[in-house]
Amino acid sequence: MRIHPPALAALLLLSIGATLVAVPAATAAPAPASASASAPSVAAAVPSPVAALDRSAHPLRSTSPQGDLDDLRALGRMVGDAQVVGLGEATHSSHEFFTLKHRVFRYLVAEKGFRTFALEGSWSAGLRLNDYVLHGTGSLRQIMDEEFQSVYASWNTAEYRDLVLWMRSYNVQHPDDPVRFMGNDSAYAGPQLYDQVHAYAARTSPELAARLAALYQGLRPATSVDQYITTYLAQPLAARQARAARTTRAVALLARQRPGPGEDGAAYRWAVQQATAIDQMARLFAYDDHDPQEMAASMRYRDSVMAANVVWWQQRTGSKILLAAHNAHVALQTYTPATYPKVQGTFLREALGDRYVSVATTFDRGAFNATGPDGVMRKVTVGAARPGSTEYTLDQVRARDFVVDLRSAPPAARAWLATARPVKLIGTAYPAPNTEPRVALAGTHDLLIHLHQVTAATLLTSPTGRR
């Protein structure tokens, strides 16, 4: 997969773990507010938390979704009555992070009443996968091949395939209480969104349908995800901004068309949301990708959209949601304030309060898939964490893999966790700048899951896109 994206696409491809690649060096992000120039000496003055963490860490038997889940009971108590749990990942393509999400979702479904798995993927891809897990609609292989391209290529893995297959199997056995799949991101709006908006308008008002068709002219995708995004971002800024103005007018026009007596209110709300998803992509791609401040604003907008889509889904379905995304997307505070001024987890905490719980994951050593300087995705292996890093100390805890509640950890552990130290933050590109920002985990997340070692996820397509 050879990628030559403009700046905005580069940010999306790299995700939050390496956003400085697309920003001039002069605008590189400073350390988070919790860090300071004297951080090394401060860190050295804080006693080791290992003994305290030994007492408060709950060992995990496995990251495999198969087998007994009793070791997740401690996590269940920590989650409490949360409506949305954001479960992060330190890399975008490690087997254990993906299977851990599958395993935790199974537990939350069985023991805590969760019914939706949300992924940092496009809204339209989520709808196709939801139709599959609910009704068996389409070919899972085809859906994943078609949807998980370009900025979402990291999700086309055996691990996510197995999760979706389990969800479909669960629904066959529980048709009256199904689980659902959603995508909450905004970097692509598929053709089915346009079709659903048009179908609703055609049923309710031919005049509305005609006006919407005019506004959407030339926007409905007719190529692959990768080609559509590449072509879209190749348009001049003025053309992209004009498209966004049209999609915004379409949302406003549809929103004014309130359902009449006897009309389906749910169908109306879904039509407005589909139009909103179309508008979200157009607005995301209407920022000036040559202006660092505009780029930071676009990333803030993207995370606000992801949070808004999760809240919309939770409120409309009443479903508890496990949200899968990068650590820094689910965080309560930004890791990189210059490039991501405000992140999804912050928006979710503001909207949901303590009903949103943020879970970070860390690892000591291992492998992941990432895109290199040549634009090709390949396996990358890193050694043990270096002394002074967060993971170096976490890996000294007796339990090989464990979960700990950062909110109620012993004082010695909390003092250490409240000090900013380097932590691995790897997006879809590696090597890249800013893959070890200084972060104080306490206050940035509610819970932490540490894994001793990870391996690369199993890609379902080769680097050239072939199976």
C-alpha positions in Angstrom: 0.0 0.0 0.0 1.9 3.0 -1.3 0.5 6.3 0.1 1.3 9.8 -1.0 -1.3 11.9 0.9 -1.6 15.6 1.3 -1.2 16.9 4.9 -4.7 16.3 6.1 -4.8 12.8 4.8 -1.3 12.2 6.4 -2.7 13.2 9.8 -5.6 10.9 9.4 -3.3 8.0 8.3 -0.9 8.6 11.1 -3.6 9.1 13.6 -2.9 10.7 16.9 0.3 8.8 17.6 2.4 10.7 15.1 0.7 13.8 14.2 3.8 16.0 14.1 4.9 14.4 10.8 2.5 16.7 8.9 3.4 19.8 10.9 6.4 22.0 10.3 9.2 21.6 12.9 8.7 25.1 14.2 5.2 24.1 15.4 6.1 20.9 17.1 3.9 20.2 20.1 5.3 21.1 23.5 5.1 18.7 26.4 1.7 18.3 28.0 0.9 20.8 30.7 1.7 18.2 33.3 5.3 18.0 32.1 8.0 20.6 32.7 11.6 21.3 31.9 12.5 19.9 35.3 10.5 16.7 34.7 13.5 14.3 34.9 14.5 15.5 38.3 10.9 15.5 39.5 10.4 12.0 38.2 13.6 10.9 40.0 12.3 12.3 43.3 9.1 10.3 43.2 9.5 6.8 44.9 9.0 3.7 42.8 5.4 2.7 42.7 6.1 -1.0 42.0 5.2 -2.2 45.5 2.0 -0.2 45.6 1.1 -1.4 42.1 1.8 -5.0 43.2 -0.9 -4.6 45.8 -3.5 -2.9 43.6 -3.0 -4.5 40.2 -5.4 -7.3 39.1 -3.7 -9.9 37.0 -5.1 -10.8 33.6 -5.1 -14.5 32.6 -5.0 -13.8 28.9 -5.9 -11.4 26.1 -7.6 -14.2 24.1 -11.4 -13.9 23.8 -11.6 -17.7 24.2 -12.1 -19.4 27.5 -13.0 -18.2 31.0 -13.5 -14.5 31.6 -13.5 -14.5 35.4 -10.3 -12.5 35.6 -12.2 -9.5 34.1 -14.5 -9.2 37.1 -12.1 -6.6 38.6 -12.4 -4.6 35.4 -16.2 -4.9 35.6 -16.2 -3.4 39.1 -14.0 -0.6 37.9 -16.3 0.1 35.0 -19.3 0.3 37.3 -22.4 1.9 35.8 -20.6 3.5 32.8 -22.6 3.8 29.6 -19.5 4.2 27.4 -16.1 2.7 28.0 -13.2 3.9 25.8 -10.7 1.1 25.5 -7.5 2.4 23.9 -4.5 0.9 22.2 -0.8 2.0 22.2 -0.4 0.9 18.6 -2.9 0.7 15.8 -2.1 -2.9 14.7 -1.1 -5.3 17.5 -2.8 -8.6 17.9 -3.2 -8.5 21.7 -4.7 -5.0 21.7 -7.4 -6.1 19.2 -8.1 -9.5 20.9 -8.2 -7.7 24.3 -11.0 -5.4 23.0 -12.8 -8.5 21.7 -12.4 -10.2 25.1 -13.5 -7.2 27.1 -16.5 -6.7 24.9 -17.6 -10.3 25.4 -17.3 -9.8 29.2 -19.2 -6.5 29.1 -21.9 -8.0 27.0 -22.4 -11.0 29.3 -22.0 -9.3 32.7 -22.6 -5.5 32.2 -25.3 -5.3 29.6 -23.2 -3.7 26.8 -24.7 -4.1 23.4 -22.6 -2.0 21.0 -19.0 -2.2 19.8 -17.9 1.2 18.4 -14.7 1.5 16.2 -12.6 4.4 15.1 -13.9 3.7 11.6 -16.3 5.5 9.2 -19.9 5.9 10.1 -20.9 4.2 6.8 -18.7 1.2 7.3 -20.2 0.8 10.7 -23.7 0.7 9.2 -22.6 -2.1 6.7 -21.1 -4.1 9.5 -24.1 -3.5 11.7 -26.3 -4.9 9.0 -24.1 -7.9 8.8 -24.0 -8.6 12.6 -27.8 -8.1 12.8 -29.1 -9.7 9.7 -26.1 -11.5 8.0 -26.4 -9.0 5.1 -23.6 -9.2 2.6 -20.2 -10.9 2.6 -18.0 -10.0 5.6 -14.8 -10.4 3.6 -16.1 -8.1 0.9 -17.3 -5.5 3.4 -14.0 -5.4 5.2 -12.0 -5.3 1.9 -14.1 -2.4 0.6 -14.4 -0.4 3.7 -11.1 -0.9 5.5 -8.9 1.0 3.0 -6.8 4.2 3.1 -7.1 5.8 6.6 -8.8 2.6 7.9 -6.5 -0.1 6.4 -5.3 -1.0 9.9 -8.7 -2.6 10.7 -8.6 -5.2 7.9 -7.3 -7.9 10.2 -8.1 -11.4 11.3 -8.7 -10.1 14.8 -11.5 -7.8 13.8 -12.9 -10.3 11.4 -13.2 -12.8 14.3 -14.8 -10.2 16.5 -17.5 -9.5 13.9 -18.1 -13.2 13.3 -18.6 -13.6 17.1 -21.1 -10.8 17.1 -23.0 -12.4 14.2 -23.0 -15.7 16.0 -24.2 -14.0 19.2 -27.1 -12.4 17.4 -28.2 -15.7 15.8 -28.5 -17.1 19.3 -30.0 -13.9 20.8 -32.2 -12.5 18.1 -34.4 -10.5 20.6 -31.4 -8.9 22.4 -28.7 -8.3 19.7 -25.3 -6.7 19.8 -24.6 -3.9 17.3 -21.5 -2.5 15.5 -21.0 1.2 14.9 -18.3 3.3 13.3 -17.9 6.8 14.7 -15.3 8.5 12.5 -15.7 11.0 9.7 -13.0 10.5 7.1 -15.3 8.8 4.6 -19.0 8.9 3.9 -20.1 6.0 1.8 -22.7 5.9 -1.0 -25.3 4.2 1.1 -25.6 7.4 3.2 -26.6 9.4 0.1 -29.0 6.6 -0.9 -30.7 6.5 2.5 -31.1 10.2 2.6 -32.5 10.3 -0.9 -34.9 7.4 -0.2 -36.3 9.1 2.9 -36.8 12.4 1.0 -38.4 10.7 -2.0 -40.9 9.0 0.3 -41.8 12.2 2.1 -41.4 15.1 -0.3 -40.4 15.0 -4.0 -39.5 18.7 -3.8 -37.1 18.0 -0.9 -35.6 15.0 -2.8 -34.9 17.2 -5.8 -33.2 19.9 -3.8 -31.1 17.4 -1.9 -30.1 15.8 -5.2 -28.9 19.1 -6.5 -26.9 19.8 -3.3 -25.3 16.4 -3.4 -24.5 16.4 -7.1 -21.1 14.9 -7.8 -20.4 13.9 -4.2 -21.7 10.4 -3.9 -18.8 7.9 -4.0 -18.5 5.8 -7.1 -15.0 4.4 -6.6 -13.0 2.7 -3.9 -12.6 4.3 -0.5 -8.9 4.9 -1.2 -9.4 6.4 -4.6 -12.4 8.5 -3.4 -10.5 10.0 -0.5 -7.3 10.6 -2.6 -9.3 12.3 -5.3 -11.4 14.3 -2.9 -8.3 15.7 -1.1 -6.7 16.6 -4.4 -9.4 19.2 -5.0 -8.4 22.8 -4.3 -9.3 24.1 -0.9 -11.9 26.4 -2.3 -13.6 23.5 -4.1 -13.6 21.4 -0.9 -15.0 24.4 1.1 -17.8 24.8 -1.5 -18.7 21.1 -1.1 -18.9 21.5 2.6 -21.2 24.5 2.3 -23.5 22.3 0.1 -23.6 19.4 2.6 -24.2 21.8 5.5 -27.2 23.3 3.6 -28.5 19.8 3.0 -28.5 19.0 6.7 -30.3 22.3 7.5 -32.8 21.7 4.7 -33.6 18.1 5.9 -33.7 19.2 9.6 -36.4 21.8 8.7 -38.5 19.0 7.1 -40.1 17.8 10.4 -42.1 14.6 10.1 -45.8 15.1 9.8 -48.6 13.3 11.7 -48.3 9.5 11.2 -44.8 9.7 9.7 -42.0 7.6 11.0 -40.1 9.8 13.5 -37.2 7.3 13.8 -36.7 7.2 10.0 -36.6 11.0 10.0 -33.9 11.1 12.8 -31.8 8.5 11.0 -32.1 10.4 7.7 -30.8 13.6 9.5 -28.0 11.6 11.0 -26.9 10.1 7.7 -26.9 13.6 6.2 -24.9 14.8 9.2 -22.3 12.1 8.6 -22.0 13.2 5.0 -21.5 16.8 6.2 -19.0 15.7 8.8 -16.6 14.3 6.2 -17.0 17.4 3.9 -16.3 19.7 6.8 -13.3 17.7 8.0 -11.8 18.0 4.5 -12.6 21.7 4.2 -9.7 22.8 6.5 -6.6 24.4 5.0 -4.0 21.6 5.1 -1.1 24.1 4.6 -1.9 26.0 7.8 -0.8 24.3 11.0 -3.4 26.1 13.1 -6.1 24.9 10.6 -4.8 21.4 10.8 -5.0 21.4 14.6 -8.5 22.8 14.3 -9.4 20.0 11.9 -8.2 17.3 14.4 -10.2 19.0 17.2 -13.2 18.9 14.9 -12.7 15.2 14.0 -12.6 14.2 17.7 -15.6 16.3 18.5 -17.5 14.5 15.7 -16.4 11.0 16.9 -17.7 11.9 20.4 -20.9 13.4 19.1 -21.7 10.2 17.0 -21.1 8.0 20.0 -23.4 10.1 22.2 -26.1 10.2 19.4 -26.0 6.4 19.1 -26.1 5.8 22.9 -29.0 8.2 23.3 -31.0 6.8 20.3 -30.4 3.1 21.0 -30.0 3.2 24.8 -27.1 0.8 24.3 -24.0 0.7 26.4 -21.0 1.1 24.2 -17.4 -0.2 24.2 -15.4 2.3 22.1 -12.3 1.1 20.5 -9.7 3.7 19.4 -6.2 4.9 20.0 -5.2 5.7 23.6 -5.0 9.4 22.9 -8.4 9.5 21.3 -10.1 7.9 24.4 -8.0 10.0 26.8 -9.6 12.5 29.2 -6.8 15.1 28.3 -4.9 15.5 25.1 -1.4 14.0 24.8 -0.3 16.5 22.1 -2.0 19.8 22.6 -0.4 21.6 19.7 -1.7 19.2 17.1 -4.8 17.8 18.9 -6.1 20.6 21.1 -9.0 18.6 22.4 -9.8 14.9 22.1 -12.7 12.6 21.9 -12.4 11.4 25.5 -12.6 15.0 26.8 -15.8 15.6 24.8 -17.3 12.4 26.1 -16.5 13.2 29.7 -18.1 16.6 29.2 -21.2 15.0 27.7 -21.6 12.0 29.9 -19.7 12.8 33.1 -18.6 9.7 35.0 -20.8 7.6 32.7 -17.8 7.7 30.4 -14.7 5.6 31.5 -11.4 5.9 29.8 -9.0 2.9 29.7 -5.4 3.2 28.5 -3.3 0.2 27.3 0.5 0.0 27.5 3.1 -2.6 26.5 6.7 -3.2 27.3 8.0 -4.8 24.1 6.8 -6.5 20.9 5.5 -5.9 17.4 2.9 -4.1 15.4 2.1 -3.2 11.8 2.9 0.3 10.6 3.5 2.3 7.5 7.2 3.1 6.8 8.7 6.2 5.0 8.1 4.4 1.7 4.4 4.2 2.3 4.3 0.4 2.7 2.8 -1.2 5.8 5.0 -3.8 7.4 5.7 -5.5 10.7 7.8 -3.5 13.2 9.4 -4.9 16.3 10.6 -2.9 19.3 12.6 -4.0 22.3 12.0 -3.6 26.0 11.0 -0.2 27.3 13.9 2.0 28.2 14.6 3.1 31.8 12.8 6.3 32.7 9.8 5.4 30.6 6.3 4.6 32.0 6.4 1.1 30.6 9.8 0.3 32.1 8.4 0.7 35.6 5.0 -0.9 34.9 6.7 -4.0 33.6 8.4 -4.5 36.9 5.0 -5.3 38.5 4.8 -9.0 39.5 1.8 -9.7 37.2 2.8 -10.1 33.6 -0.4 -8.5 32.3 -2.7 -6.6 34.6 -5.4 -3.9 35.1 -5.3 -1.2 37.7 -7.7 1.6 38.6 -5.8 4.8 38.4 -8.5 6.6 40.4 -8.1 4.5 43.5 -4.5 3.4 43.3 -2.4 3.7 46.5 -0.9 7.2 47.1 2.6 6.0 46.2 1.3 4.8 42.9 -0.8 7.8 42.2 2.1 10.2 42.9 4.2 8.3 40.3 1.3 8.2 37.8 0.7 11.9 38.2 4.2 12.7 36.9 4.6 13.0 33.2 7.0 10.4 31.7 7.6 9.1 28.2 4.9 6.6 27.1 4.6 4.8 23.7 2.1 6.4 21.4 2.4 4.8 18.0 -0.1 5.6 15.2 -0.2 3.9 11.7 3.3 5.3 10.8 6.6 4.2 12.3 9.3 5.5 12.7 7.8 8.9 13.3 8.3 12.0 15.5 6.5 12.1 18.9 6.0 8.4 19.4 7.0 8.8 23.1 5.4 12.0 24.4 5.6 12.8 28.1 2.2 11.9 29.7 0.9 11.7 33.2 -1.5 8.7 33.1 -3.3 9.7 36.3 -6.0 12.1 35.3 -5.5 11.3 31.6 -7.2 8.0 32.0 -9.4 6.2 34.6 -8.0 2.7 34.2 -4.9 1.2 32.8 -4.2 -2.3 31.3 -0.5 -3.1 30.9 0.7 -6.0 28.7 4.2 -7.4 28.9 4.5 -8.2 25.2 2.4 -7.8 22.0 2.7 -9.2 18.5 1.7 -7.8 15.1 -1.9 -8.2 14.1 -2.7 -10.5 11.1 -3.5 -8.3 8.1 -6.1 -9.8 5.7 -4.5 -7.9 2.8 -0.9 -7.7 1.7 0.9 -4.4 1.6 -0.1 -4.2 -2.1 -3.7 -4.7 -1.2 -3.9 -8.4 -2.4 -5.1 -11.3 -0.2 
